[in-house]
Amino acid sequence: MNSRVTMGLAAILLLGAVFVGYWGLVLSRQPAPVVEAPAVATASVEKTVAIAEDQTRQPVVVLLHDVPPFTPLTAADVTVEKLRSAPAGSLASVDQAIGRTPWRHLSAGTWLNDESFAAGGSLARMIHRDERALTVAVDEVIGAAGQLIPGDYVDVLLYLRQDSTNLEQSAQIVVPAMRVLGVGDQYGLTNDGQPASPALSADEKLKQDQRRIAARTVVLAVPEQLLSRMMLATQAGTLRLAVRSSEEQRLAKYWAGESQSPSHLDNANSQLFQFTQLALGNAPKTPSSGGSGTVRPAVEIIRGNQITQQTP
């Protein structure tokens, strides 16, 4: 009887020990109590920083979805986003955009400025009012072995062979420092800083680069005063496009608003050799005096690439 009691007590003690051990294990696995005060302080600091950053951001009007051309904008088409740095010329209030009609397709996410509502195609929006876009036929030699890209600057060289109308062969820079607008079907940026061509996938971009290398046309931005000269040069002899160094920073100067001065164009004109019909102004007149002392105007005669003056 005593042995049975002893065994019962031992079993009870064993179960108690197991229960106590299990309870201790459960307590040891419970997470430490969360201290609420530091979390509240962290959230307060983050909120303060967010408010401070929001005050330094600039409002910019952005399209919520694609807008087709010739469709007036409504309040449902636009929203205002806060950016760290607002693009130059961007609209800051939806009131500046509502009711205005874009002349071209605008994609969702496009930030709006006054040029978003300007008329004209992408090529017309890549040049200024004193420039003209002119297409020139090229091959692998003329087009710098297919390495031209939009934004490069080139000198247009002309080679004139010796013949009956041209007594001495010559090579000269007809138009210096022309900006390349496009090569084949690849174009650069418009004047509002947006790509003239839609965004392409990686595969489409690779195919476009391959077409650019094999392109047979190049579009140049030609100053209006030199347009006739450039057109005559394309028909008079053999052209070459000489690429200028990027160290000249000509593209950066163009985007900064600098333009070619009249003196620069005059200097380019004075360097022409045996190609005077491409000059900016009229050829100099050669006056002759008669017995009465009056000066008769000379008659300008053009023979091929030569100009002569004869007095009647």
C-alpha positions as CSV (number, residue, x, y, z in Angstrom):
1,M,0.0,0.0,0.0
2,N,2.8,2.4,0.8
3,S,4.5,1.6,-2.5
4,R,1.4,2.5,-4.4
5,V,1.0,5.8,-2.6
6,T,4.7,6.5,-3.3
7,M,4.3,5.7,-7.0
8,G,1.2,7.9,-7.2
9,L,3.0,10.8,-5.6
10,A,5.9,10.4,-7.9
11,A,3.6,10.4,-10.9
12,I,1.9,13.6,-9.7
13,L,5.3,15.3,-9.2
14,L,6.4,14.2,-12.6
15,L,3.3,15.7,-14.3
16,G,3.8,18.8,-12.3
17,A,7.4,19.1,-13.4
18,V,6.4,18.6,-17.1
19,F,3.7,21.3,-16.8
20,V,6.0,23.8,-15.2
21,G,8.6,23.2,-17.8
22,Y,6.1,23.6,-20.6
23,W,4.8,26.8,-19.1
24,G,8.3,28.2,-18.8
25,L,9.0,27.4,-22.4
26,V,5.9,29.2,-23.5
27,L,6.7,32.3,-21.5
28,S,10.2,32.4,-22.9
29,R,8.9,32.5,-26.5
30,Q,6.5,35.4,-26.0
31,P,7.6,38.7,-27.7
32,A,8.8,41.5,-25.5
33,P,6.2,44.2,-24.9
34,V,6.3,46.9,-27.5
35,V,7.2,50.3,-26.3
36,E,4.7,52.7,-27.8
37,A,6.4,56.0,-27.1
38,P,9.4,55.6,-29.4
39,A,7.1,54.5,-32.3
40,V,5.0,57.5,-31.8
41,A,8.0,59.8,-31.8
42,T,9.4,58.2,-35.0
43,A,6.0,58.6,-36.8
44,S,6.0,62.2,-35.7
45,V,9.5,62.9,-37.1
46,E,8.6,61.2,-40.4
47,K,5.5,63.3,-40.7
48,T,7.4,66.5,-40.0
49,V,10.0,65.6,-42.7
50,A,7.3,64.8,-45.2
51,I,5.6,68.2,-44.6
52,A,8.9,70.0,-45.0
53,E,9.7,68.2,-48.3
54,D,6.2,68.9,-49.6
55,Q,6.6,72.6,-49.0
56,T,9.8,72.6,-51.1
57,R,8.3,70.7,-54.0
58,Q,6.9,72.6,-57.1
59,P,3.4,72.0,-58.5
60,V,3.3,70.7,-62.1
61,V,0.2,70.0,-64.2
62,V,0.3,66.4,-65.6
63,L,-2.1,64.5,-67.8
64,L,-4.0,61.6,-66.2
65,H,-4.5,59.7,-69.5
66,D,-3.9,59.9,-73.2
67,V,-5.5,62.9,-75.0
68,P,-6.1,62.9,-78.8
69,P,-5.3,66.0,-80.8
70,F,-7.9,68.8,-81.2
71,T,-9.7,67.8,-78.0
72,P,-10.1,70.5,-75.3
73,L,-8.8,69.5,-71.9
74,T,-11.2,69.1,-69.0
75,A,-10.7,68.9,-65.2
76,A,-10.9,65.1,-65.5
77,D,-7.9,65.1,-67.9
78,V,-5.3,66.8,-65.6
79,T,-4.0,66.7,-62.1
80,V,-1.3,68.5,-60.1
81,E,1.8,66.6,-58.9
82,K,4.5,68.0,-56.6
83,L,8.0,67.6,-58.0
84,R,11.4,68.4,-56.5
85,S,12.2,70.5,-59.5
86,A,9.6,71.8,-61.9
87,P,10.5,71.6,-65.7
88,A,11.1,74.9,-67.3
89,G,7.9,76.5,-68.6
90,S,5.6,73.9,-67.1
91,L,2.1,74.8,-66.0
92,A,1.5,75.1,-62.2
93,S,-2.3,75.3,-62.1
94,V,-5.0,73.2,-63.7
95,D,-6.8,76.5,-64.6
96,Q,-4.0,77.1,-67.0
97,A,-4.7,73.9,-68.9
98,I,-8.5,73.4,-68.8
99,G,-10.2,74.5,-72.0
100,R,-7.1,74.6,-74.1
101,T,-6.8,72.4,-77.2
102,P,-3.6,70.4,-78.0
103,W,-2.7,70.2,-81.7
104,R,-1.0,66.8,-81.3
105,H,-1.4,63.5,-79.4
106,L,-0.4,63.8,-75.7
107,S,0.4,60.7,-73.7
108,A,-0.5,60.1,-70.0
109,G,2.0,61.4,-67.6
110,T,3.1,64.2,-69.9
111,W,3.8,67.5,-68.0
112,L,2.2,70.4,-69.8
113,N,3.6,73.7,-70.9
114,D,2.6,76.3,-73.5
115,E,4.3,74.4,-76.3
116,S,2.0,71.5,-75.6
117,F,-0.7,73.5,-77.3
118,A,1.4,74.9,-80.1
119,A,0.7,73.9,-83.7
120,G,3.1,72.0,-85.9
121,G,4.6,68.6,-86.3
122,S,7.6,67.2,-84.4
123,L,10.1,68.4,-87.0
124,A,8.7,71.9,-87.1
125,R,9.0,72.0,-83.3
126,M,12.7,71.1,-83.5
127,I,13.8,74.4,-85.0
128,H,13.5,78.1,-84.3
129,R,11.9,80.7,-86.5
130,D,15.2,81.7,-88.1
131,E,16.0,78.1,-89.1
132,R,14.8,75.7,-91.8
133,A,14.8,71.9,-91.8
134,L,16.4,70.6,-95.0
135,T,16.9,67.0,-96.0
136,V,20.1,65.9,-97.6
137,A,20.8,62.7,-99.4
138,V,23.7,60.8,-98.0
139,D,25.5,57.5,-98.4
140,E,28.1,55.7,-96.3
141,V,30.8,58.2,-97.3
142,I,28.9,61.4,-97.2
143,G,27.1,60.5,-93.9
144,A,30.2,59.8,-91.8
145,A,30.0,56.0,-92.2
146,G,26.6,55.9,-90.7
147,Q,27.8,57.3,-87.3
148,L,25.7,60.5,-87.3
149,I,23.1,60.8,-84.6
150,P,20.5,63.6,-83.9
151,G,22.2,66.4,-82.0
152,D,25.6,66.1,-83.8
153,Y,27.0,69.2,-85.6
154,V,28.5,68.9,-89.1
155,D,30.2,71.2,-91.6
156,V,28.9,70.8,-95.1
157,L,31.8,70.6,-97.6
158,L,31.5,71.0,-101.3
159,Y,33.9,69.7,-104.0
160,L,33.7,71.3,-107.4
161,R,35.5,69.6,-110.3
162,Q,37.4,71.4,-113.0
163,D,35.4,71.7,-116.2
164,S,34.6,74.2,-118.9
165,T,32.5,76.4,-116.6
166,N,34.8,75.9,-113.6
167,L,38.4,76.7,-114.5
168,E,39.8,75.5,-111.2
169,Q,38.7,72.7,-108.9
170,S,38.0,73.7,-105.4
171,A,36.9,72.3,-102.0
172,Q,35.2,74.5,-99.5
173,I,33.0,74.7,-96.4
174,V,29.7,75.8,-97.8
175,V,27.7,75.9,-94.6
176,P,29.5,75.5,-91.2
177,A,28.2,74.0,-88.0
178,M,24.8,72.6,-89.0
179,R,22.8,70.8,-86.4
180,V,21.6,67.3,-87.2
181,L,17.9,67.0,-86.6
182,G,17.3,63.5,-87.8
183,V,19.0,60.5,-89.4
184,G,16.7,58.3,-91.3
185,D,13.6,57.8,-89.2
186,Q,15.4,58.7,-85.9
187,Y,14.9,62.2,-84.6
188,G,16.1,64.1,-81.5
189,L,14.3,66.4,-79.1
190,T,11.8,69.1,-79.8
191,N,12.2,72.6,-78.5
192,D,10.2,71.7,-75.4
193,G,12.7,69.0,-74.5
194,Q,10.4,66.1,-75.4
195,P,11.5,63.2,-77.7
196,A,10.2,63.8,-81.3
197,S,9.6,60.1,-81.7
198,P,7.6,57.9,-79.3
199,A,9.4,55.7,-76.7
200,L,10.6,52.4,-78.0
201,S,11.2,49.0,-76.5
202,A,14.8,47.6,-76.4
203,D,14.2,45.5,-79.5
204,E,12.6,48.4,-81.4
205,K,15.5,50.7,-80.4
206,L,18.0,48.2,-81.7
207,K,16.2,47.9,-85.0
208,Q,16.0,51.7,-85.2
209,D,19.8,52.0,-84.6
210,Q,20.4,49.5,-87.4
211,R,18.2,51.6,-89.8
212,R,20.0,54.7,-88.7
213,I,23.4,53.3,-89.7
214,A,22.0,52.4,-93.1
215,A,20.0,55.6,-93.5
216,R,20.2,57.5,-96.9
217,T,18.8,60.8,-95.7
218,V,19.9,63.3,-93.0
219,V,17.8,66.3,-91.9
220,L,19.8,69.5,-91.1
221,A,18.8,72.7,-89.3
222,V,19.9,75.4,-91.8
223,P,19.9,79.2,-91.0
224,E,17.4,80.9,-93.2
225,Q,20.0,83.2,-94.7
226,L,22.0,80.2,-95.9
227,L,19.1,78.1,-97.2
228,S,19.6,79.0,-100.9
229,R,23.3,78.4,-100.7
230,M,22.7,75.0,-99.2
231,M,20.2,74.1,-101.9
232,L,22.6,75.1,-104.7
233,A,25.4,73.2,-103.1
234,T,23.5,70.0,-103.1
235,Q,23.1,70.3,-106.9
236,A,26.5,71.9,-107.9
237,G,29.0,69.2,-106.8
238,T,30.0,66.5,-104.4
239,L,29.0,67.0,-100.7
240,R,30.6,65.7,-97.6
241,L,29.4,66.0,-94.0
242,A,32.4,66.6,-91.6
243,V,31.5,65.9,-88.0
244,R,32.5,68.6,-85.4
245,S,33.8,67.7,-82.0
246,S,31.4,67.5,-79.0
247,E,33.9,69.5,-77.0
248,E,32.7,72.6,-78.7
249,Q,29.5,72.3,-76.6
250,R,27.4,73.7,-79.5
251,L,24.3,71.7,-78.6
252,A,24.5,72.9,-75.0
253,K,24.8,76.5,-76.3
254,Y,21.9,76.0,-78.6
255,W,19.7,74.8,-75.7
256,A,20.9,77.8,-73.7
257,G,19.4,80.1,-76.4
258,E,22.5,81.2,-78.2
259,S,22.3,81.6,-82.0
260,Q,24.6,82.3,-84.8
261,S,25.4,86.0,-85.1
262,P,25.2,87.9,-88.4
263,S,29.0,88.4,-88.3
264,H,29.5,84.6,-88.1
265,L,27.3,84.1,-91.2
266,D,29.2,86.9,-93.0
267,N,32.5,85.2,-92.2
268,A,31.2,82.0,-93.5
269,N,30.1,83.8,-96.7
270,S,33.5,85.5,-97.2
271,Q,35.3,82.1,-97.2
272,L,33.5,80.9,-100.4
273,F,35.9,80.3,-103.3
274,Q,34.6,80.2,-107.0
275,F,31.1,79.7,-105.8
276,T,29.9,83.3,-105.4
277,Q,26.3,82.6,-106.5
278,L,25.8,81.0,-103.1
279,A,26.7,84.2,-101.3
280,L,24.3,85.8,-98.9
281,G,24.1,89.2,-100.7
282,N,24.5,90.4,-104.2
283,A,27.9,90.3,-106.0
284,P,29.7,93.7,-105.9
285,K,28.9,95.9,-108.8
286,T,31.7,97.3,-111.0
287,P,30.9,100.9,-111.9
288,S,32.2,102.5,-115.0
289,S,32.3,106.2,-115.8
290,G,31.4,107.7,-119.1
291,G,32.3,111.1,-120.6
292,S,29.3,112.7,-118.8
293,G,30.6,111.5,-115.4
294,T,27.5,109.3,-114.8
295,V,27.8,105.8,-113.4
296,R,26.0,103.0,-115.4
297,P,24.9,99.9,-113.4
298,A,26.8,96.7,-114.3
299,V,25.0,93.7,-115.7
300,E,25.5,90.5,-113.8
301,I,26.1,87.4,-116.0
302,I,26.1,83.9,-114.5
303,R,27.9,81.1,-116.3
304,G,27.7,77.9,-114.3
305,N,29.6,78.5,-111.1
306,Q,31.1,81.9,-112.2
307,I,29.7,85.4,-112.1
308,T,31.0,88.2,-114.3
309,Q,30.1,91.9,-114.5
310,Q,29.6,93.7,-117.8
311,T,28.7,97.3,-118.3
312,P,26.4,98.0,-121.2
